[in-house]
Amino acid sequence: MIAHVKWFLYTVILFLFLDGLWIFLVAKPMYTQILGEIFQIRTGIYAWGAIVIFYFLIVLGIVVLVPVNTSRYPAVTSAARGFLFGFISYAVFALTNYIILKAWTLDLVMLDVIWGGGLCMVTSLFYYFLQRRR
C-alpha cells in the first residue's frame, strides 16, 4: 500500500513538472496571443483548489484506469492506453471550449488533444516502470 502511495506521488510530480513546462513555455504565450483578454490564469484560494483537484483527478485516472499487468503486457500497451486516456480527457476540455468560446480555434483543439495524449502516455509509461520495479 505504501509503495502505491509513493508511486502515485512520484507520478503527480512528473505530471506537474511536464505540464508546468508546457503551460508556461508554450501554452500561455500561445493562448494569450490567440485568445487575447479572455485568457487569464486565475489566482487565489479557489483557483489553487481547482488546480489541486484537477491534477489529483487526472493522475488518479492514469493510475487507476490505465495500468496493465506488467508481467503480462509490454510497455507499449500502457503507452497506448495512456495516450487514449489523455486524448479523451483533453478532448472533452478542448471540444467544450471550441463549442462555447468563439475565439477557441480548431488548432487549439488539435494541439491540446495531442498534448494531453502525449503527456498521459509519458506519465503512464513512468507509472508502468515504477510498478515493474516492485
N, C-alpha and C positions, 0 to 999 in steps of 0.2 A: 504493500500500500504506500509506504513512504517513497519507494522508488517511483511510483506512478505520479505522485505529487511533485517530486523533483523534476521528472521528465516534463510534466505539464508546465512548470515554472520556467524551465530552460526553453521550452518551445514558445512560451509567451515572450520571453526576452528576445529570441531570434526574430519572431514575427514583428515585434515592436521596432526593433532595430532596422530591419529591412523596410518596413512600411514607413518609418520615420524618414529614412533616406529618400524614399520615393516621394513622400509628401513635400518635404522641404526643398529638395533639389530639382524635382521635375514637376510634380502636380501643382504646387502652389503658384509658381510663376506662370505656368500654362493656364491654369484656371483663372487666375487674375486677369490675364490678357483676354481670354475668351469670354468670361462671364462678367467681367467688369465689377461694378459696385454691388452686384448681388452676391458675389463671392466674399465670404468673410469667415475666418476661423474664430469661433466663439471661445471666450474665456469665462472663468467663473466656476463656482461650485457645481452647477448643473451641467455645464459643458464637460468638466472633468469626470463627473459621474457617468455621463453618456459615453465618454471615451473608455473608461474602465469597463463598463458593461459591454460595449462593442467588442473590445479585444478579448475579454473573458469568453464571450459567446462564440466568436469566430474560432478561437483556438480550441474551445471545448468541442465545437463541431468537428474540427480536424482530428482531435484525439479520440473522439467517440465514434464518429461516422466513417472515417477514412481508413483506420488501421486494418491491416491484413495479418494473417498468421505468418510471422517472419520465417518460420521454419518450412513453410509450405509454398509461399509465393515469393517471387523475385521483387526487388525494389521497384522495378518499372510498374508493377501493379499498384503499389502505393502512390507512385508518382502520378499515374493516370487518374486514380481515384481522387487524389488531392487536387489535381488540375480541374477535374469535373466539379468537385465541391466548390472551389474558388470561382470557377466560371459561372456557376449557377448563382452563388451568393452575391457576387458583384454584379451580375446581370440584373438581378432584382433591383438593386440600388440604381444602376445606370439607366435602365429602361424606365424606371419610375421617374427619374429626373428628366429623361427625354420627353416623357408624356406631359409632365406638369410645368417644366421650365422652358420657356421659349428659346432662351439662349443656349440651352444644352444641345450640343451637336451630336451627330452620329459618330463623328471622330472621337469625341469624348466617351461615348458608349463603348466603342470598339477598344479604345485604349484602356479604359477601366476594367473591362471584362478580361482582356488579355493579361493585364497586371494582376488582377485577382486570381486568375487561374495559375499564373506562374508563381506568385507569392505562396499560394496554398500548396502548390506542388513541391516547392523547395522546403517549405515547413513540414509537409507530410513526410518527405524523404528524411529530414532531420529526425523526426519522431520515430520513423521506421528504424533508423540505425541506432537510436537510443534503446529501443526495445530489443533489438537484435543483440546488443551488448550484454543483456542480462545473464 
